[in-house]
Every structure is written in C-alpha cells, then in structure tokens.
Amino acid sequence: MPTKKKANEKAEIADIEKPAAPVEKAAKKAPAAKKPAADKTAVKTAEKPVRKPAAKKTSPVEKPVEEPVKKAATRKSTPKKAAKKEETVVSAPVEESAPVKETTPVEVPAAPVEAPAAPAEPVEAPVEIEVAPVDGDLPQPRRSVAFIGSECYPFVKTGGLGDVMYALPRALTKQNCDVKVILPRYKCIPWKYQEKMVYRGEFYMDLCADGRSFYVGIMEYVWDGVVYDFIDNEEFFSAGNPYISLVDDIPKYCFFAKAALAALNYMNWIPDVIHCHDWQAALVPVYLRTLFAGTPVGSAKTMLTIHNLRFQGIYNIPTIQYWTGLPDYVFNIDVFKQGYQDANMLKAGLAYADMITTVSNTYAGEIQTPFYGENLDAHLRHHSYKLRGIVNGIDVELWDSSKDELLDASYSRKDALEKKKVNKKALQERLGLEQDEGKFVLGLISRLTDQKGLDLITAILPALIDGNTQVVVLGTGDARYEDAFRWFENEYKGSVCSNIMYDESRAHAIYAGADALLVPSLFEPCGLTQLIAMRYGTIPVVRETGGLKDTVQPYNQYVGEGNGFTFDRYEAGLLLDAVNRAKTVYFTERESWDAMVLRDMDKDVSWDNSAKQYRALYLELKP
C-alpha cells in the first residue's frame, strides 16, 4: 500500500518555516484580518510598490487610462520602490456629485474591478476576436466561462493538465460557450507566442497581509476562437519552469489566483462560471467569496476540477496568511487548516467552490475513501453533494493515425490491420528488436513512478519474455525504475528496448506499432495513454481504477464485446494473468482480436462528449 502523506511537500516544511527574512518578519507583523469598511472609495494610496515597470514614461498608477497604451510584447517588471501614489482600485468611477451608497461591509481587493474609460486612442495593433454568430443548431443559452490554471498546451505543459486546458476550451466553443483562459506569463513560454501577445492593460494590486503591492500586467493572445490572457509579473514568473519548489510556488500561485480575478474585473469581463484547475488555482473560490464578494466578478459561480489529488499545496499557516491577506476566520479546520500547523490550499478551494469535479466518475468515488483520499477523504465526503466526475477526452486531430506524419505508414480503420503490421516492423527495426511481425509487442509509455504500477511490471517482466513477446518502454522518472528497465534491456537483448527519455516521434511509433499497451496504475484519475492507444487500434491492458475503469471495458469472449483486458486488485499475478489472456486471444483467436482493434478505433474518445457534460454542469450552476 502506498504512503498516503505527501512526502515531497512535507520534506520542505523545515525550510519553509522561515521562507525569507522579509516574508517571515512581515508575516509576524501582519494583522490577523483586514477590517472591512462600510464605504469604499475609488482611490487608494499604494504602499511601497515593489518595482517600477520598464520603459514607461508615466506611472500607470497615476494615469491608468489618460495616455494611449502601446503594443508591448516584452515582459514588464514589477515597480521599484517609489513615493506613495494614488492607485485606482475596486470601485467603479464615481461622479463627484453622486452620494456614496451604504453597503454591507465586505473585504475588497486592492485591484481595479471595472474597466476604466476607453483610452483617447485605440490600442495599437489590436487582436480581432471573431465571435461566431449564434447558430440555431448550437445549444442555448450561451454561457461564458473563464478557465484559470497553471499550464496550457502549447504555451507551457508538464502533464495532462496542460492538455485539458488546451482541448476542453476549444471543445466548449462548439457548445456555444464564450471561453477565456487565464494563465501565468512564464518566461519559458516560447517567444513565437510571446511576440504575438498584445498588451491589454496593467494595474497594481495589494496582495499580502501588510498591504504589500505588486504589478499586474495583462497580455492577450487569441487562437482558434479562444482568448488567452496572460498575467504578467516578472518577479513571480521569471523562472525557467512553472513549478520549482513549494517555497517559490506558494507565493507565486497566491498572487496568480488573486490577480486573475482582479484582471477579470479590470477588463470588465464577468463570466457566468469560473472553472479552476488543481491546487495552483484553488484559492480562486476562496478569494471570490471573501475579498471579492462585493465586486462585479463576485457574481460568478466557481467550479474546481481535481486532476490529481496527490498534489494539494500544503504550507505552514503563517506564511499562507501573509501571502494571501485572507481573514483569520478561513484558517479553521473546515477550510484551510490541516493538522496542527498547516494550511491546505486545495482543501480551502474545495470548501468554497460551488461545484467540484474530477476527471472520471470512478475516481470521484475513490477519493472519498482513505486509500485514495490523500488525507482529504473525510473533507470530500462532507462536500460529496457537489462532487461530479467527467472523463477526459483527447485531441483527435493531434492523435489521428490516418494523418499522422510521424508514422511509417499512416492508416485508417479500413486498412488498419495491414498497416499496423508495417508500423510494427518499422518499430522493431528502429529500436533494435528482432524483426518479426508475428511477435506480440507490449508497449509502455509512462512517467516512471510508483503511481504507474511499475513495480508490478518489473516483477513479471522476466515471465513475459517467452520467445513470442517483446516489450518497449518509453519514459523518464525515478532512478530505480530507469535503472531496472536498462538492466532488462541489457539482459534480454532483442526482446526488450528501454527508451529512458521522452520522444514524441517514438511515442507515436509505439502507439501505432505495438499490439497492446500496459497501464497497470496504482491509481489513475483519468489517464490519456489508454485513450490514445485505442485511437490507434492498440489494445489496452489496465488495472480497474479511476478513468481506466471508466474507459476500458473488459473483453468478453462469449458475446464478443469489450475493448481491452483488465484486472482489479493491485497484484503482480493478476497483471500477468491479464497479459496472458490478451496473448491467448492474439495467438489463438485472431479474428476476435482484430474485431477488438476495429471496435477501439470506432470508440469516441474526443472531447465532444465531455464538453457537453461540462456545459450541463455550467447550466446547473447558472440556470
């Protein structure tokens, strides 16, 4: 049974207790909570802004809209320390003669809410946003959705979250949804995208408990009907990778979550639903219901999607109190608090979100149990009334065997059975395996970690090499698995090839050339490799967990149904049995195997069905 505690997060607590001299000091001096005022003014004094943005003749704090803005593809820095200046903040412009309306006291963010008056001159080289006319065949009514997350293909991607942030918004546009994606403007984003971004505005935002202010820039990129707005701040996003360590990532994503909401207010683009993803955006629902409750964006509903519950953003309470500036009352056991001294950002987001989703229905049930719940199972059971599961899809344009230029022989359903043999021989030749189309080729494309069930594979691999079977591995990860697969390749030359790397062309070649794909995961929220494999006519062999159970139906020889081979308990012997059942059908019932290949290629694994289900949930939140 795997260790349930997040070792990678807890290991850093000792270093995090005093993250940086000024931070720890400020945290101690920070007030317990901001006192809400009954009246809010349109102007506020900024306290010690951090850095002055480069190449700006006039301060955007002093005159945010009176000077025409210019196109800016270059990154803006945070402001340097300067004299106190007036800063436009949360309220709409108020006429001098208009009386101030008395309202219920609310916490208000120190960031502009509504777009200021139009500049005297238009923005240079604006990006034209083409809005498709409302088609009578499209679902009604139209809904606006803001996606907030830490990564998105092709700008920056480290895992499946990047694929979802790219593919789901595009699919939702076909469901009559107006979609805006908000991302950090990391320095690692390729320049070919950054140079096409258009400057949309800037402001300063109070973030920390002591009122410390930060620069927020907005850069926009429009592609394929989706608007991408990048939050720009060089102090937080100048590192080479999106994820560094908790000591760096916690302040960065506290800033990002609040800046994303402030940017929506600034642009005066108020969505029906704000769809947040994983712990990096989990503070959005918390900010929305507290500091932003009295602002225009406060009318939106929130949805938080869990892509992998193992990563939660756990940090000591004083530091998160300082970097968020949130009131003391949210740091209780029902929202933030975990254990005696920790705050859990994902837990807080789950508490305040209007709806919670996961990336498969089975995983939604599993995470409410102690084995899969990562110490949040009780919290999730408490909020189960708003928990849903929707399985992911894949980009069927990217993964299309009939148009795949990386294959030796592209193929469709009509000629798949013959062309897969051609791709198998090409794969064997490329990787130094014995060239024989009669061999049963097993593929493994995975991160080499415990989650992926690799201890089961290493336990049975010698038993798989029987003279009729070949194994191809592609991936990187833990050193012990990398070394183990290198050893197997050396021990079984011509039958095992271990590619300790990630290479896109090899991945496509394995999906097309292998007969079956191994996915024996310990847990798998959704999984994409089994969907891609089916799209390429490669039969998945999976453990019945999470999205693997929801997408792979076990083969039934009596009725000729099913699209893969499965096993339930996490045991090496059961995995070996599943592989042997697959080999038996392959060698002795080839017609049944070929029929399964075609069934897999017929299966709809696109985002279309998932997008329809998400749209239904948006309507449930905002009828």
C-alpha positions as CSV (number, residue, x, y, z in Angstrom):
1,M,0.0,0.0,0.0
2,P,1.5,3.4,-0.9
3,T,2.4,6.0,1.5
4,K,-0.5,8.5,1.8
5,K,1.4,11.5,3.1
6,K,2.8,13.9,0.5
7,A,6.5,13.4,1.2
8,N,7.6,15.9,-1.4
9,E,5.6,18.7,0.2
10,K,6.3,17.8,3.9
11,A,10.0,17.4,3.3
12,E,10.2,21.1,2.6
13,I,8.4,22.3,5.7
14,A,11.6,22.7,7.7
15,D,13.0,25.0,5.1
16,I,9.7,26.9,4.7
17,E,9.1,27.8,8.3
18,K,11.3,30.8,7.6
19,P,10.9,31.3,3.8
20,A,12.7,34.6,3.5
21,A,13.7,37.1,6.1
22,P,11.3,39.8,5.0
23,V,8.5,37.4,4.5
24,E,8.7,35.8,7.8
25,K,9.0,39.1,9.5
26,A,6.1,40.5,7.7
27,A,4.0,37.5,8.5
28,K,4.5,38.0,12.1
29,K,3.6,41.7,11.9
30,A,0.7,41.1,9.6
31,P,-2.7,41.9,11.2
32,A,-5.0,39.0,11.8
33,A,-7.5,40.2,9.3
34,K,-8.4,43.3,7.4
35,K,-11.3,45.3,8.9
36,P,-13.9,45.9,6.3
37,A,-15.0,49.4,5.8
38,A,-18.6,50.4,5.2
39,D,-17.7,52.8,2.4
40,K,-15.3,52.1,-0.4
41,T,-13.7,54.9,-2.4
42,A,-12.4,54.9,-5.9
43,V,-8.9,55.9,-5.0
44,K,-6.4,54.4,-2.6
45,T,-2.8,55.0,-1.7
46,A,-0.5,52.3,-2.8
47,E,2.0,51.3,-0.1
48,K,5.6,50.8,-1.3
49,P,5.1,49.2,-4.7
50,V,7.8,46.7,-5.5
51,R,9.3,47.7,-8.9
52,K,8.6,50.2,-11.5
53,P,7.8,48.7,-14.9
54,A,10.5,49.4,-17.5
55,A,10.1,51.7,-20.5
56,K,7.1,53.6,-19.1
57,K,7.2,57.4,-19.1
58,T,4.3,57.9,-16.9
59,S,3.2,55.8,-14.0
60,P,0.1,53.6,-14.7
61,V,-0.9,54.1,-11.1
62,E,-1.2,57.9,-11.6
63,K,-2.8,57.8,-15.0
64,P,-4.1,54.4,-15.9
65,V,-6.2,55.5,-18.9
66,E,-5.4,59.1,-19.9
67,E,-2.4,58.1,-22.0
68,P,-2.9,55.8,-25.1
69,V,-1.4,52.4,-24.4
70,K,1.0,50.8,-26.8
71,K,1.5,47.3,-28.0
72,A,4.0,45.6,-25.7
73,A,5.3,42.1,-26.4
74,T,8.2,42.5,-23.9
75,R,7.8,41.4,-20.3
76,K,7.1,44.0,-17.7
77,S,8.8,44.1,-14.4
78,T,7.3,44.9,-11.0
79,P,7.7,48.5,-9.9
80,K,10.6,49.7,-7.9
81,K,10.1,51.4,-4.5
82,A,8.8,54.9,-5.0
83,A,6.9,57.6,-3.3
84,K,3.3,56.9,-2.4
85,K,1.0,57.3,-5.4
86,E,-2.7,57.2,-5.9
87,E,-4.0,53.8,-7.2
88,T,-7.2,53.0,-9.0
89,V,-8.9,50.1,-7.2
90,V,-12.0,48.2,-6.9
91,S,-14.9,50.6,-7.3
92,A,-16.4,51.9,-10.5
93,P,-15.7,55.5,-11.3
94,V,-17.9,57.7,-9.0
95,E,-19.2,61.2,-10.0
96,E,-18.3,63.8,-7.5
97,S,-22.0,64.7,-7.0
98,A,-23.1,61.1,-6.6
99,P,-23.7,60.1,-2.9
100,V,-21.7,57.1,-1.7
101,K,-24.1,54.2,-1.2
102,E,-24.1,52.5,2.2
103,T,-23.4,48.7,1.8
104,T,-22.8,45.7,3.9
105,P,-19.1,45.6,4.9
106,V,-17.1,43.3,2.7
107,E,-13.5,42.6,2.1
108,V,-12.5,44.4,-1.1
109,P,-9.3,43.6,-3.1
110,A,-6.8,46.3,-3.8
111,A,-7.2,45.9,-7.6
112,P,-9.3,47.6,-10.2
113,V,-12.6,46.0,-10.8
114,E,-14.2,47.5,-13.8
115,A,-12.5,48.6,-16.9
116,P,-11.7,52.3,-16.9
117,A,-13.0,54.7,-19.5
118,A,-11.7,54.0,-23.0
119,P,-8.3,55.5,-23.8
120,A,-8.2,58.5,-26.1
121,E,-6.6,56.4,-28.8
122,P,-7.1,52.7,-29.7
123,V,-4.7,50.1,-28.6
124,E,-2.0,49.6,-31.2
125,A,-2.5,46.5,-33.4
126,P,-5.4,45.0,-31.5
127,V,-6.2,41.4,-32.0
128,E,-9.6,40.9,-33.7
129,I,-11.8,38.5,-31.8
130,E,-14.1,36.7,-34.2
131,V,-17.3,35.8,-32.4
132,A,-19.3,33.2,-34.4
133,P,-22.9,34.1,-35.0
134,V,-25.4,32.3,-32.8
135,D,-26.4,29.2,-34.8
136,G,-29.9,27.8,-34.2
137,D,-28.3,24.4,-34.0
138,L,-26.0,25.3,-31.1
139,P,-27.1,24.6,-27.6
140,Q,-28.9,27.5,-25.9
141,P,-28.4,29.6,-23.9
142,R,-24.9,30.8,-24.4
143,R,-22.6,30.7,-21.4
144,S,-19.3,32.5,-20.6
145,V,-16.6,30.6,-18.8
146,A,-13.2,31.7,-17.5
147,F,-10.6,28.9,-17.2
148,I,-7.9,29.5,-14.6
149,G,-5.0,27.2,-14.4
150,S,-1.2,26.9,-14.2
151,E,-0.4,25.4,-17.6
152,C,-1.8,25.0,-21.1
153,Y,-0.5,23.5,-24.3
154,P,1.2,24.7,-26.5
155,F,2.4,27.6,-24.3
156,V,3.6,25.5,-21.3
157,K,2.9,21.9,-20.5
158,T,4.2,19.4,-17.9
159,G,1.4,16.9,-17.8
160,G,-2.3,16.1,-18.5
161,L,-3.5,19.4,-17.1
162,G,-1.9,21.2,-20.0
163,D,-3.8,19.1,-22.4
164,V,-7.1,19.7,-20.7
165,M,-6.6,23.4,-20.5
166,Y,-6.0,23.4,-24.3
167,A,-8.6,20.9,-25.6
168,L,-11.6,21.5,-23.3
169,P,-12.0,25.2,-24.0
170,R,-11.8,24.6,-27.8
171,A,-14.5,21.9,-27.5
172,L,-16.7,24.2,-25.4
173,T,-16.7,26.9,-28.1
174,K,-18.6,24.3,-30.2
175,Q,-21.1,24.0,-27.4
176,N,-21.9,27.8,-27.6
177,C,-19.6,28.8,-24.8
178,D,-17.6,32.0,-24.7
179,V,-14.3,30.9,-23.2
180,K,-11.4,32.9,-21.8
181,V,-8.3,31.1,-20.5
182,I,-6.1,32.9,-17.8
183,L,-2.5,31.7,-17.4
184,P,0.7,33.0,-15.8
185,R,3.1,34.5,-18.3
186,Y,6.1,32.3,-17.6
187,K,9.4,33.3,-19.1
188,C,9.7,29.8,-20.5
189,I,6.8,30.3,-22.9
190,P,8.3,30.2,-26.4
191,W,9.0,33.6,-28.0
192,K,7.0,32.7,-31.1
193,Y,3.9,33.0,-28.9
194,Q,5.1,35.9,-26.7
195,E,5.9,38.1,-29.6
196,K,2.3,37.9,-30.8
197,M,0.7,38.8,-27.4
198,V,-1.0,42.2,-27.3
199,Y,-0.8,44.4,-24.2
200,R,-4.2,44.9,-22.6
201,G,-3.5,46.9,-19.5
202,E,-1.8,47.0,-16.1
203,F,-2.5,47.9,-12.5
204,Y,-1.2,47.4,-9.0
205,M,-2.7,45.0,-6.6
206,D,-2.4,44.7,-2.8
207,L,-1.6,41.1,-2.0
208,C,0.0,40.5,1.3
209,A,-1.4,40.9,4.9
210,D,0.8,44.0,5.3
211,G,-0.6,45.7,2.2
212,R,2.4,45.0,0.0
213,S,1.6,45.8,-3.6
214,F,2.6,44.1,-6.9
215,Y,2.4,45.0,-10.5
216,V,-0.1,43.1,-12.6
217,G,0.1,43.2,-16.4
218,I,-2.3,41.6,-18.9
219,M,-1.1,40.3,-22.3
220,E,-3.6,38.7,-24.7
221,Y,-3.4,36.0,-27.4
222,V,-6.3,34.8,-29.5
223,W,-6.3,31.5,-31.2
224,D,-8.9,29.2,-32.6
225,G,-11.9,31.0,-31.0
226,V,-10.4,31.0,-27.5
227,V,-9.0,34.1,-25.8
228,Y,-5.8,33.6,-23.7
229,D,-5.0,36.2,-21.1
230,F,-1.6,36.0,-19.5
231,I,-0.9,37.5,-16.1
232,D,2.4,39.3,-16.3
233,N,4.8,39.8,-13.3
234,E,8.5,39.2,-13.7
235,E,9.1,38.8,-10.0
236,F,6.9,35.7,-9.8
237,F,7.1,34.2,-13.3
238,S,10.7,34.7,-14.5
239,A,11.9,31.2,-13.6
240,G,12.6,28.7,-16.3
241,N,10.0,26.2,-15.2
242,P,6.4,26.7,-14.0
243,Y,6.9,24.5,-10.9
244,I,10.1,25.0,-8.8
245,S,9.5,24.2,-5.1
246,L,6.9,24.9,-2.6
247,V,8.9,27.8,-1.1
248,D,8.7,29.5,-4.5
249,D,5.4,28.2,-5.8
250,I,3.1,29.1,-2.8
251,P,3.6,32.9,-3.1
252,K,3.5,32.7,-6.9
253,Y,0.1,31.0,-7.0
254,C,-1.3,33.1,-4.2
255,F,-0.5,36.1,-6.4
256,F,-1.8,34.4,-9.6
257,A,-5.2,33.4,-8.2
258,K,-5.9,36.9,-6.9
259,A,-4.5,38.7,-9.9
260,A,-6.7,36.5,-12.2
261,L,-9.9,37.7,-10.5
262,A,-8.6,41.3,-10.4
263,A,-7.9,41.1,-14.1
264,L,-11.4,40.0,-14.9
265,N,-12.7,43.0,-13.0
266,Y,-10.2,45.3,-14.8
267,M,-11.3,44.0,-18.2
268,N,-14.9,44.2,-17.2
269,W,-15.4,40.6,-18.5
270,I,-17.6,38.9,-15.9
271,P,-18.1,35.2,-16.7
272,D,-21.1,33.1,-15.7
273,V,-18.7,30.4,-14.3
274,I,-15.0,30.4,-13.3
275,H,-13.5,27.0,-13.9
276,C,-10.4,26.5,-11.8
277,H,-7.9,23.6,-12.0
278,D,-5.9,21.9,-9.3
279,W,-4.3,23.4,-6.2
280,Q,-2.5,26.2,-8.2
281,A,-5.9,27.9,-8.8
282,A,-7.7,26.6,-5.8
283,L,-7.6,29.9,-4.0
284,V,-9.8,31.5,-6.6
285,P,-13.1,30.3,-5.0
286,V,-11.8,31.5,-1.6
287,Y,-10.9,34.9,-2.8
288,L,-14.2,35.2,-4.7
289,R,-16.3,34.5,-1.6
290,T,-14.3,36.8,0.7
291,L,-12.2,39.7,-0.6
292,F,-14.1,39.9,-4.0
293,A,-17.6,39.3,-2.7
294,G,-18.7,42.9,-3.3
295,T,-17.1,43.3,-6.7
296,P,-18.6,42.5,-10.2
297,V,-16.8,39.2,-10.6
298,G,-18.2,38.1,-7.3
299,S,-21.5,37.2,-9.1
300,A,-19.8,34.3,-10.9
301,K,-20.1,30.7,-9.8
302,T,-17.0,28.6,-9.3
303,M,-16.0,25.1,-10.3
304,L,-12.8,23.4,-9.1
305,T,-11.5,20.3,-11.0
306,I,-9.2,17.9,-9.3
307,H,-6.7,16.4,-11.8
308,N,-4.5,14.7,-9.3
309,L,-5.4,14.7,-5.6
310,R,-1.8,13.9,-4.5
311,F,-0.7,17.5,-5.0
312,Q,-2.5,19.9,-2.7
313,G,-0.3,23.0,-1.9
314,I,0.3,22.4,1.8
315,Y,2.3,25.0,3.7
316,N,2.5,26.5,7.2
317,I,-0.4,28.7,8.2
318,P,1.5,32.0,9.0
319,T,3.1,32.1,5.5
320,I,-0.1,31.5,3.6
321,Q,-1.9,34.0,5.9
322,Y,0.8,36.6,4.9
323,W,0.8,35.9,1.2
324,T,-3.0,35.7,0.8
325,G,-4.0,38.5,3.1
326,L,-7.2,36.5,3.8
327,P,-9.1,37.0,7.0
328,D,-8.4,34.8,10.0
329,Y,-11.7,33.1,10.0
330,V,-10.9,31.0,6.9
331,F,-7.9,29.4,8.6
332,N,-10.1,26.9,10.5
333,I,-10.4,23.1,10.3
334,D,-13.3,23.3,7.9
335,V,-11.5,25.4,5.3
336,F,-7.7,25.8,5.3
337,K,-6.3,24.1,8.4
338,Q,-4.8,20.6,8.2
339,G,-3.2,19.0,11.2
340,Y,-1.8,21.4,13.8
341,Q,0.1,24.0,11.9
342,D,-0.5,23.5,8.1
343,A,-2.8,25.2,5.6
344,N,-4.0,23.3,2.6
345,M,-4.8,25.4,-0.4
346,L,-6.7,22.7,-2.3
347,K,-8.8,21.9,0.8
348,A,-9.8,25.5,1.1
349,G,-10.8,25.7,-2.6
350,L,-12.9,22.6,-2.3
351,A,-14.7,24.1,0.7
352,Y,-15.6,27.3,-1.1
353,A,-16.2,26.1,-4.7
354,D,-19.8,25.9,-5.8
355,M,-19.1,22.6,-7.6
356,I,-16.2,20.1,-7.6
357,T,-15.3,17.8,-10.5
358,T,-12.8,15.1,-11.1
359,V,-11.6,13.6,-14.4
360,S,-13.6,10.4,-14.1
361,N,-16.6,9.1,-12.3
362,T,-14.8,6.2,-10.7
363,Y,-12.1,8.5,-9.3
364,A,-14.8,10.7,-7.8
365,G,-15.9,7.8,-5.7
366,E,-12.4,6.5,-5.0
367,I,-11.1,9.8,-3.5
368,Q,-13.8,9.6,-0.8
369,T,-12.1,6.6,0.6
370,P,-9.0,6.5,2.9
371,F,-6.9,4.5,0.4
372,Y,-7.2,7.1,-2.4
373,G,-8.3,10.2,-0.5
374,E,-4.8,11.5,0.4
375,N,-6.0,12.6,3.8
376,L,-8.9,14.6,2.3
377,D,-11.4,11.7,2.1
378,A,-13.5,13.0,5.0
379,H,-13.5,16.5,3.6
380,L,-14.6,15.2,0.2
381,R,-17.3,13.1,1.8
382,H,-18.6,16.2,3.6
383,H,-18.8,18.0,0.2
384,S,-19.9,15.0,-1.9
385,Y,-23.2,16.6,-2.7
386,K,-21.4,18.9,-5.1
387,L,-18.8,16.4,-6.4
388,R,-19.1,15.1,-10.0
389,G,-16.9,13.0,-12.3
390,I,-16.4,13.6,-16.1
391,V,-13.9,11.6,-18.0
392,N,-11.3,13.4,-20.1
393,G,-11.0,13.1,-23.9
394,I,-8.0,13.5,-26.2
395,D,-7.3,15.8,-29.1
396,V,-8.4,13.6,-32.0
397,E,-6.9,16.0,-34.6
398,L,-3.4,15.6,-33.0
399,W,-3.8,11.9,-32.4
400,D,-5.1,10.7,-35.8
401,S,-3.5,7.6,-37.3
402,S,-4.8,8.5,-40.8
403,K,-3.0,11.8,-40.9
404,D,0.0,11.1,-38.6
405,E,3.1,12.2,-40.4
406,L,5.3,10.6,-37.7
407,L,4.3,7.1,-38.7
408,D,6.0,5.0,-41.4
409,A,2.6,4.1,-42.7
410,S,-0.5,6.1,-41.8
411,Y,-3.7,4.2,-41.6
412,S,-7.5,4.4,-41.1
413,R,-10.0,1.8,-39.9
414,K,-10.2,0.4,-43.4
415,D,-6.5,-0.6,-43.7
416,A,-5.5,-0.7,-40.0
417,L,-5.0,-4.4,-39.8
418,E,-2.4,-4.5,-42.5
419,K,-0.7,-1.1,-41.9
420,K,-0.2,-1.9,-38.2
421,K,2.0,-4.8,-39.3
422,V,4.1,-2.3,-41.3
423,N,4.4,0.0,-38.4
424,K,5.3,-2.9,-36.1
425,K,8.2,-4.0,-38.3
426,A,9.4,-0.3,-38.6
427,L,9.3,0.0,-34.8
428,Q,11.3,-3.3,-34.3
429,E,13.9,-2.1,-36.8
430,R,14.2,1.4,-35.3
431,L,14.6,0.1,-31.7
432,G,16.9,-2.9,-32.4
433,L,14.3,-5.6,-31.7
434,E,14.1,-8.9,-33.6
435,Q,12.1,-8.1,-36.7
436,D,9.1,-10.5,-36.8
437,E,5.6,-9.3,-37.3
438,G,4.4,-12.5,-35.6
439,K,5.7,-11.3,-32.2
440,F,3.4,-9.9,-29.6
441,V,4.6,-6.4,-28.8
442,L,3.8,-4.8,-25.5
443,G,4.2,-1.0,-25.1
444,L,4.7,1.1,-22.0
445,I,4.6,4.9,-22.3
446,S,4.6,6.4,-18.9
447,R,6.2,8.5,-16.2
448,L,8.4,6.1,-14.3
449,T,6.9,6.5,-10.9
450,D,5.2,4.3,-8.3
451,Q,1.7,5.6,-9.3
452,K,2.0,3.9,-12.7
453,G,2.2,0.4,-11.3
454,L,5.8,-0.1,-12.5
455,D,6.7,-2.4,-9.5
456,L,4.1,-4.9,-10.9
457,I,5.7,-4.7,-14.4
458,T,9.3,-5.2,-13.1
459,A,8.0,-8.2,-11.1
460,I,6.6,-10.0,-14.1
461,L,8.8,-8.8,-16.9
462,P,11.1,-11.9,-16.9
463,A,7.9,-14.1,-17.2
464,L,6.7,-12.1,-20.2
465,I,9.8,-12.8,-22.3
466,D,8.9,-16.2,-23.6
467,G,10.2,-16.1,-27.1
468,N,7.0,-14.7,-28.6
469,T,6.8,-11.4,-26.7
470,Q,8.6,-8.1,-26.9
471,V,8.5,-5.1,-24.5
472,V,9.1,-1.5,-25.5
473,V,9.4,1.2,-22.7
474,L,9.4,4.9,-23.2
475,G,9.6,7.5,-20.3
476,T,11.6,9.0,-17.5
477,G,11.2,9.2,-13.8
478,D,12.5,7.6,-10.6
479,A,16.1,6.4,-10.9
480,R,15.3,2.9,-9.6
481,Y,12.9,2.3,-12.4
482,E,15.1,3.8,-15.0
483,D,18.0,1.5,-13.9
484,A,15.7,-1.5,-13.8
485,F,14.5,-1.1,-17.3
486,R,18.0,-0.5,-18.6
487,W,19.0,-3.8,-16.9
488,F,16.2,-5.6,-18.6
489,E,17.2,-4.3,-22.0
490,N,20.7,-5.5,-21.4
491,E,19.6,-8.9,-20.1
492,Y,17.0,-9.5,-22.9
493,K,18.7,-8.0,-26.0
494,G,16.4,-8.1,-29.0
495,S,13.3,-8.6,-26.8
496,V,13.3,-5.5,-24.6
497,C,14.0,-1.9,-25.5
498,S,14.1,0.7,-22.8
499,N,14.0,4.3,-24.1
500,I,14.7,6.4,-20.9
501,M,13.6,9.6,-22.5
502,Y,10.5,11.2,-23.9
503,D,10.5,11.5,-27.7
504,E,7.3,12.5,-29.5
505,S,8.1,10.5,-32.6
506,R,8.9,7.4,-30.7
507,A,5.6,7.7,-28.7
508,H,3.6,7.8,-32.0
509,A,5.6,4.9,-33.4
510,I,4.8,2.8,-30.2
511,Y,1.1,3.6,-30.3
512,A,0.9,2.5,-33.9
513,G,3.4,-0.4,-33.9
514,A,2.6,-2.1,-30.6
515,D,-0.2,-4.7,-30.2
516,A,-1.1,-3.8,-26.6
517,L,-0.3,-1.1,-24.1
518,L,0.3,-1.6,-20.4
519,V,-1.3,0.8,-17.9
520,P,-1.4,-1.1,-14.5
521,S,-1.6,2.1,-12.4
522,L,-1.9,2.1,-8.6
523,F,-4.3,5.0,-9.1
524,E,-5.2,6.9,-12.2
525,P,-7.6,9.9,-12.1
526,C,-8.3,9.6,-15.8
527,G,-5.3,8.5,-18.0
528,L,-4.7,9.5,-21.6
529,T,-2.4,6.8,-22.9
530,Q,-5.2,4.2,-23.0
531,L,-7.4,6.6,-25.0
532,I,-4.6,7.3,-27.5
533,A,-3.8,3.6,-27.7
534,M,-7.5,2.8,-28.6
535,R,-7.5,5.6,-31.2
536,Y,-4.5,3.8,-32.9
537,G,-6.0,0.3,-32.6
538,T,-3.7,-0.8,-29.8
539,I,-5.4,-2.9,-27.1
540,P,-5.1,-1.5,-23.5
541,V,-4.2,-3.8,-20.6
542,V,-5.2,-1.8,-17.5
543,R,-6.0,-2.0,-13.8
544,E,-9.6,-1.2,-12.9
545,T,-9.1,2.1,-11.2
546,G,-10.2,5.7,-11.9
547,G,-10.5,6.6,-15.5
548,L,-9.0,3.3,-16.7
549,K,-12.1,1.5,-15.4
550,D,-14.4,4.1,-16.9
551,T,-12.9,3.9,-20.4
552,V,-11.8,0.2,-20.8
553,Q,-14.4,-2.5,-20.8
554,P,-13.0,-6.0,-20.3
555,Y,-13.1,-8.4,-23.2
556,N,-15.9,-10.9,-23.1
557,Q,-15.2,-13.9,-25.4
558,Y,-18.8,-15.2,-25.1
559,V,-20.5,-12.2,-26.5
560,G,-17.6,-10.7,-28.4
561,E,-17.7,-7.4,-26.6
562,G,-15.2,-5.3,-24.7
563,N,-12.2,-3.2,-25.8
564,G,-9.3,-4.3,-23.6
565,F,-8.1,-6.6,-20.8
566,T,-8.4,-5.6,-17.1
567,F,-7.6,-6.8,-13.6
568,D,-8.8,-5.5,-10.2
569,R,-6.6,-5.9,-7.2
570,Y,-3.1,-4.4,-7.2
571,E,-1.2,-7.7,-7.6
572,A,1.6,-8.7,-10.0
573,G,0.0,-12.1,-10.6
574,L,-3.3,-10.6,-11.7
575,L,-1.4,-8.3,-14.2
576,L,0.4,-11.3,-15.6
577,D,-2.9,-13.2,-15.9
578,A,-4.4,-10.2,-17.8
579,V,-1.4,-10.1,-20.2
580,N,-1.6,-13.9,-20.8
581,R,-5.3,-13.6,-21.6
582,A,-4.5,-10.9,-24.1
583,K,-1.8,-13.1,-25.7
584,T,-4.1,-16.1,-25.8
585,V,-6.7,-14.2,-27.8
586,Y,-4.0,-12.7,-30.1
587,F,-2.4,-16.0,-31.0
588,T,-5.4,-18.3,-30.9
589,E,-8.5,-16.1,-31.7
590,R,-7.0,-13.7,-34.2
591,E,-10.4,-12.8,-35.7
592,S,-11.7,-11.8,-32.3
593,W,-8.5,-9.7,-31.7
594,D,-8.9,-7.9,-35.0
595,A,-12.5,-7.2,-34.3
596,M,-11.5,-5.6,-31.0
597,V,-8.9,-3.5,-32.8
598,L,-11.6,-2.1,-35.0
599,R,-14.0,-1.5,-32.1
600,D,-11.3,0.5,-30.3
601,M,-10.8,2.7,-33.4
602,D,-14.5,3.3,-33.6
603,K,-14.8,4.4,-30.0
604,D,-15.4,8.1,-29.5
605,V,-12.5,9.4,-27.3
606,S,-12.8,13.0,-28.3
607,W,-13.6,16.0,-26.1
608,D,-17.1,16.5,-27.6
609,N,-19.0,14.3,-25.1
610,S,-17.1,15.7,-22.2
611,A,-17.7,19.2,-23.3
612,K,-21.5,18.6,-23.4
613,Q,-21.3,17.3,-19.8
614,Y,-19.4,20.3,-18.6
615,R,-21.8,22.6,-20.3
616,A,-24.7,20.8,-18.5
617,L,-22.9,21.5,-15.2
618,Y,-22.4,25.2,-16.0
619,L,-26.1,25.4,-16.7
620,E,-26.8,23.7,-13.4
621,L,-24.7,26.4,-11.6
622,K,-26.2,29.2,-13.6
623,P,-29.6,28.2,-14.9
